[in-house]
Amino acid sequence: MNRWGAGLAWARLGVVARDRLIGIVLGVPASAVLVIARRLEADSSGVGTHTQLGLGACSILSATGWPCPMCGMTTTFTHLAHGAVGSAITTQPFGVVLFAATALLAGVGLAEGFWPAGRLRRLAAWAQRHELPLALLALVGMAFGWAYKAWLMGKFGASAVLAP
């Protein structure tokens, strides 16, 4: 417990109140990501959509000419938020998985925040039981997404680059 008694305060909350609080704390930011993606316009180059948020260009891409493992994720989220599934898949396939996870967290989190029923606890227990496969999926997915993006950018000698 810290010096402000937060541990004690947390312990005094009932299960329903904790479920509700965790749901709001997770569901609101995940929902905000989806709303922001909906308000953006996907960059036609397949990268750079994030600059509409006032962020700079990807440092790794700018410095090396190679994409970072996250290159194209904001563009993919934006495509999906606008219902352009095909464009999303061709921009960054692993971004589709991350978007689905974000949408799941937003939905379950908000549902739990307003109508607590232990959903997040069950989801967390399921994730813990499947921790290794989920971690491997994330690592392999990220590596595949990066390699695919690099291939699209012609980094592996691809003669024809697909337009997202």
N, C-alpha and C positions, 0 to 999 in steps of 0.2 A: 504494500500500500504506500502511496506517495504521501507527502506531508499535508496535502489538502484533503485527504480522506476519500479520494475518488474510488479507491477499491472498496471501502466500506459502503459508500453511497451506491455503487454498482451492485453490491451484494444485497443491499436492502430493497432494490427494485425487484418487483415480481417478474416471473418468466415472461408474462405477456408484455409488460412494459419494456423489458430488455429486447424482446423480439420486435416490438414496434419501433424502438429507437434504432436498432441495428438496421431494420428495413429502410427507415428514412435515411440513415447515414449512408447506406449503400445505394439505395434506389434513386435518390435525388441526383447525385453526381452522374450516375450512369445514364439517367434520363436526360440530363443536361448535355452530355456528349452527343446523344442522338438528336436533340433539338438543334444543337450547333451544327451538326453535320447536315441537317435539313436546310439550314439557312445559308450554307456555303454553296458555291458553284464549283463543280469538279474541274480541275485544271486539265486541259486537253492533252498535256504532255504525259499525264499519268503520275506526276509528282508535283509538289509545290502548292497544292491546295491549302496547306497549313499557313502559307504566307498571308492569306486573307485574314488570319487571326492576329496579324502584327508580328508574327515570328519570322526569323530570318530563313534564308535558304538552308537546306541540309548541309551541315559542315563537312560531313564525310564525302558526300557527293561533290560538293564544291572543291574540296581539297584533293580528292583522288580520282574523280570521275566515275567512281564505283558507288552503287547505291548502298545505303545503310540497311540493316535488316528491317527497318520500319518504313523505308521509302515506299510511298504509294498507299500507306494505310489510311491517311486522312482522305485521300481521293477516293479510295474504295468505300470508306464509310459514307462519304458524300453521295457516291453513286447509289449505294444501297438505300440511303435515306430518301432518295428521289425515285426509288423503284427500278433503277437501271441495273438489274442483276447481272446481265451479260457483261456490261462494261465493268462492273465491279470485279467479276471473276477474272477477266482478262487484264485488269490493272494490277491486282495483287491478290492471288487466291487465298492466302492465309488471312488476309483482312476480312474475308467473308466469315471465317470461323470466329475471329475476334469480335466482329459486329454481332454475330449471333449470341456470343457469350455476354456482350454488353447489353443487348436487348433482353436476354434472359434475366440478367441481374437487375435491370431496370424494372421489368415486370414483376418479378418475384419480390424484389425489395419494396416496391411501392405497395403491392398487394399486402405484404407483411406489415408495412407501416400503417395501413388503414384497417386491415382485417387480419390481425395476427392469428396464425394457426401453426406455427412451428415450421413453416416452409424452408426458411433459410437454415435452420438447424438441421433439417433433413437433407437439404442440398449440401451443406458442409460435411455432414457425416458420409454422404455418398462420395463426395470428392475425396475425402480422407481415405475411404476404402479403395479408391481407384487412383491414388496419388501417383504411383509410378507410371501407369499408362497415360494419365493426363499430362504429366511432366514430359514424357517422351513425345506425345502428340504435339505439345507446345514447341519443344526443341526441333523436332523434325519438320513441323509445319513452318516454323520461322526460317529454318535453313532452306527448305524447299521454296518458300516465298521469296527469300533473298536471291537464291540461284535463278529462279524464274525471272525476277525483276532484272537481274544482271544480264540474263540472256536477252530479254526484251531490249535492253540498252546496247546490245551488240558486244558485250564483254567476253563472250565465249566463242567469238568468231561466227556468229549467226549472220548469214548474208542478208536475210530479210527480217526486218524488225516489224513486229505487229504493232499496229496503232491501237491503244486502249480505247 
